[in-house]
Amino acid sequence: MSKVKWATGAAALGCAGVLAGTALSGAPAGAAGGVLSGKREVTIVRVQAFEGALSLDGGALVEVDDDSGRQLFVLTPIGGRKYLIKSYGKRDGHPANDDPACWQVYQEGSRPLTVEGAVCDAAKKTQQFSITSQGNGTYAISNRSAYLQYFPARGLILEELGDAPLLSTFRLIDNGPARPPIGG
C-alpha cells in the first residue's frame, strides 16, 4: 500500500514539475516569441488566487474557475511599452472565437474603472495597457496610472495606487502560438 502511495505521489510531483516548467518557463517575456511578443496566446492568472483565470465573459473582465468566456489572450505590442490585449475564445473552429475582442477601460459615472471587451483600436488610449515585470515571473497590468486590482466586493477593477500598495499581480501562462488573424 505504501509503495502505491509513494508511486502515485511521485507521479503527481513529476507531472506538476513538468506542467510548471512548461507553463511558466520558456523564452523571456520580451524575447522574440515570448509572451509579450504578440505571437503567443496566454492565459492570465492572478498570483493571489491561482485557482482561477481571467476571462472576458459577458463583455466584462472577470475571474473564473471554469472554462467560460474568452480566456486566451494575445498581448500585442503597439509601441512605447504599450500593448493591445486581444481576447479569444476556445480553439474550436467557430469563427466567433477567432475574432478578437480587445480589453478597454470603461467608466460609468462614479463607479470604479472596469475592463470590457471592444472592437480593437490601437489608437484608443483606453485600449493601451502597460504590462510591467514585478519579478519572479509576475506582472502588473495598468492603463495610464490605474492598475488592475482585485477586491472581493467589486471584483476586477482599475485603481490608481496613490499611497496604497499594488495588491494584484499576474502570471502570463504560455498556451502556444497565436492564431492567425481572421481572413489570413
C-alpha positions as CSV (number, residue, x, y, z in Angstrom):
1,M,0.0,0.0,0.0
2,S,2.7,2.5,0.9
3,K,4.6,1.7,-2.4
4,V,1.4,2.6,-4.3
5,K,1.0,5.9,-2.4
6,W,4.7,6.7,-3.0
7,A,4.4,5.9,-6.7
8,T,1.2,8.0,-7.0
9,G,2.8,10.9,-5.2
10,A,6.0,10.7,-7.2
11,A,4.0,10.7,-10.5
12,A,1.9,13.6,-9.3
13,L,5.0,15.6,-8.4
14,G,6.6,14.7,-11.7
15,C,3.6,15.9,-13.6
16,A,3.4,19.1,-11.5
17,G,7.0,19.8,-12.3
18,V,6.5,19.2,-16.0
19,L,3.4,21.4,-16.0
20,A,5.1,24.2,-14.0
21,G,8.2,24.0,-16.2
22,T,6.3,24.3,-19.4
23,A,3.7,26.7,-18.3
24,L,5.9,29.2,-16.6
25,S,9.3,28.9,-18.3
26,G,10.5,29.3,-21.8
27,A,11.6,32.4,-23.6
28,P,11.9,35.6,-21.6
29,A,8.7,37.6,-21.8
30,G,10.1,40.3,-24.0
31,A,12.2,38.0,-26.2
32,A,11.2,37.2,-29.8
33,G,8.4,34.7,-29.5
34,G,7.9,35.4,-25.8
35,V,4.6,36.0,-24.2
36,L,4.8,39.8,-24.7
37,S,5.7,39.4,-28.4
38,G,2.2,39.4,-29.8
39,K,3.0,35.9,-31.2
40,R,1.8,33.7,-28.3
41,E,-1.6,33.1,-26.7
42,V,-1.6,33.2,-22.9
43,T,-3.9,32.7,-20.0
44,I,-3.6,35.3,-17.3
45,V,-3.8,34.1,-13.7
46,R,-3.8,36.4,-10.6
47,V,-1.0,35.3,-8.4
48,Q,-3.0,35.9,-5.2
49,A,-5.8,33.5,-6.5
50,F,-4.1,30.8,-8.5
51,E,-7.2,28.6,-8.7
52,G,-8.9,30.9,-11.4
53,A,-8.0,32.7,-14.5
54,L,-9.0,36.0,-16.1
55,S,-11.8,35.8,-18.7
56,L,-13.7,38.3,-20.8
57,D,-17.1,36.8,-20.1
58,G,-20.4,38.5,-20.9
59,G,-18.4,41.5,-22.1
60,A,-16.6,42.2,-18.8
61,L,-13.2,41.1,-17.5
62,V,-13.8,38.7,-14.6
63,E,-12.0,35.9,-12.7
64,V,-13.4,32.4,-13.4
65,D,-12.7,28.9,-12.2
66,D,-14.1,27.1,-15.2
67,D,-13.7,27.5,-19.0
68,S,-16.3,30.2,-19.6
69,G,-15.8,33.2,-21.7
70,R,-12.6,34.3,-23.6
71,Q,-9.6,33.1,-21.6
72,L,-6.9,33.2,-24.3
73,F,-5.1,36.5,-24.7
74,V,-2.5,37.8,-27.2
75,L,-0.5,40.7,-25.8
76,T,0.2,42.7,-29.0
77,P,2.9,45.4,-28.7
78,I,1.8,48.8,-30.1
79,G,5.0,50.8,-29.2
80,G,6.1,52.8,-26.2
81,R,5.8,49.7,-23.9
82,K,2.1,49.6,-24.5
83,Y,0.0,46.6,-25.6
84,L,-3.4,45.8,-27.0
85,I,-4.7,42.8,-25.1
86,K,-6.7,40.8,-27.5
87,S,-9.0,38.1,-26.1
88,Y,-10.1,35.0,-27.9
89,G,-12.5,32.1,-27.3
90,K,-11.7,28.4,-27.3
91,R,-9.9,26.9,-30.3
92,D,-13.0,25.0,-31.5
93,G,-13.2,26.1,-35.2
94,H,-16.1,28.5,-34.5
95,P,-15.3,31.8,-36.3
96,A,-16.6,34.0,-33.5
97,N,-13.9,32.6,-31.2
98,D,-11.2,33.6,-33.7
99,D,-12.4,37.2,-33.9
100,P,-10.6,39.1,-31.1
101,A,-12.2,41.5,-28.6
102,C,-9.8,43.9,-27.0
103,W,-9.6,45.0,-23.4
104,Q,-10.9,48.5,-23.0
105,V,-11.2,50.7,-19.9
106,Y,-14.8,51.6,-19.1
107,Q,-16.2,54.0,-16.6
108,E,-19.8,54.5,-15.8
109,G,-20.5,57.6,-13.7
110,S,-18.8,57.5,-10.3
111,R,-18.3,53.7,-10.4
112,P,-14.8,52.2,-10.5
113,L,-13.0,51.8,-13.8
114,T,-13.5,48.3,-15.2
115,V,-12.3,46.4,-18.3
116,E,-14.8,45.4,-21.0
117,G,-14.4,44.0,-24.5
118,A,-14.5,46.2,-27.5
119,V,-13.5,46.3,-31.2
120,C,-9.7,46.5,-31.3
121,D,-8.4,50.0,-32.0
122,A,-4.7,50.6,-31.1
123,A,-5.3,54.4,-31.3
124,K,-7.7,54.4,-28.3
125,K,-5.8,55.3,-25.1
126,T,-8.4,53.2,-23.2
127,Q,-7.1,50.1,-25.0
128,Q,-3.4,50.8,-24.4
129,F,-2.2,48.7,-21.5
130,S,1.2,48.6,-19.8
131,I,2.5,45.2,-18.6
132,T,5.4,45.6,-16.2
133,S,7.5,42.9,-14.6
134,Q,7.3,42.6,-10.8
135,G,10.0,39.9,-10.7
136,N,9.6,36.2,-10.3
137,G,7.6,35.9,-13.5
138,T,4.8,38.2,-12.3
139,Y,3.4,41.3,-13.9
140,A,1.4,44.3,-13.1
141,I,-1.2,45.4,-15.7
142,S,-2.2,49.1,-15.9
143,N,-3.8,51.6,-18.2
144,R,-2.3,55.0,-17.7
145,S,-1.9,55.3,-13.9
146,A,-4.7,52.8,-13.0
147,Y,-3.7,49.3,-12.1
148,L,-5.8,46.1,-12.5
149,Q,-6.6,45.1,-8.9
150,Y,-9.0,42.5,-7.4
151,F,-11.3,43.4,-4.5
152,P,-13.7,40.8,-3.1
153,A,-16.7,43.3,-3.1
154,R,-16.0,44.7,-6.6
155,G,-14.1,42.1,-8.5
156,L,-11.5,43.2,-11.0
157,I,-11.2,47.0,-11.3
158,L,-8.6,49.5,-12.3
159,E,-7.4,51.7,-9.5
160,E,-4.8,54.4,-9.1
161,L,-2.4,53.3,-6.4
162,G,-1.6,56.6,-4.7
163,D,-0.4,55.6,-1.3
164,A,-1.9,52.1,-1.5
165,P,0.2,49.1,-2.4
166,L,-0.2,47.0,-5.5
167,L,-2.4,44.1,-4.4
168,S,-2.8,42.1,-7.6
169,T,0.0,40.7,-9.8
170,F,-0.4,38.2,-12.6
171,R,1.3,35.3,-14.3
172,L,1.2,35.0,-18.1
173,I,0.9,31.3,-18.9
174,D,2.0,30.5,-22.4
175,N,-0.6,28.5,-24.4
176,G,1.2,28.2,-27.7
177,P,1.3,30.2,-30.9
178,A,-1.2,32.9,-31.5
179,R,-3.8,32.1,-34.1
180,P,-3.7,33.9,-37.5
181,P,-5.9,36.9,-37.9
182,I,-9.3,36.4,-39.4
183,G,-9.0,36.5,-43.2
184,G,-5.4,35.5,-43.3
